[in-house]
Amino acid sequence: MSMKKQIVEATLQLIRSEDNTDLSIQYLSDYSGIPITNIESNYETIEQIINMVFELGTSEHLAKSKVIIENSDPLINLLNHDLEFTFRVNFMSKKYNPDSTIIKLYRKDLSNVQFRISKFYRQLLESKTYLLPEDFQDTAVYSMFIVHSLFFLTKENLENILPTDTTKESATLQVIESLFPKVDLGFQIA
């Protein structure tokens, strides 16, 4: 494994850990055991490393989204996939101090990530226009609305409004019902 990949992997492990200390090259070196000189010869700043972690994570997520949109049940599977992504993002945003380097970079990149994710919903809505609400036919705007809605959902918010025995799949169906009111999920109304 290349040194750059080792640095990115170590940063990702640190982000996923229970440690909420703001990231720095010194702290990453202490955590990972990678000498500072090796880190600095590959990346000039911690911001470059964090941006690389974000870009790789986003690219991986979007590549999987592309596969999902081309297979069966794209709506349910794409929402499941994106909810998982937003749960991870929300975990990170709660873990770190709002003034931390990682959160500042995340906020700066958020609109770009949301726009890139929304393209898949737009593609889906353009091929299945019946998913749009009757009084709203702008696929670009509605796809951004869907993505913004997903970023406001957190596990805690869903746990507060859904029964405790709710699975991720049934939570996804609840989200579909609220965002796509014309979709028939086969539920019986008593």
DAGI-V149634 format. One line per field, one symbol per residue. psi: psi as a letter, one per 40 degrees, with the letter a starting at -180 (. if undefined). burial: I if it has 24 or more other ideal C-beta (glycine too) atoms within 12 Angstrom, else O. Layout:
psi = ???
burial = ???
This chain:
psi = hidddddddddddddeiehfhihiddddddddehidddddedhdiddddddddddddddddddddddddeaifddddddddddddddddddddddihdeiddddddddedddddddddddddddddegdediidehehddddddddddddeehiddddddeiidehiddddddddddddgeehheeihh.
burial = OOOOOOIIIIIIOIIOOOOOOIIOIOIIIOIIOIOOOOIOOIIOOIIIIIIIIIOOIIOOIIOOIOOIIOOOOIIIIIIIIIIIIIIIIIOIIOIIOOOIIIIOIIOOIIOOIIOIIIIIIIIIIOOOOOIIOOOOOOIOOIIIIIIOIIIOIOOOOIOOOOOOOOOOOOIIIIIIOOIIOOIOOOOOOO
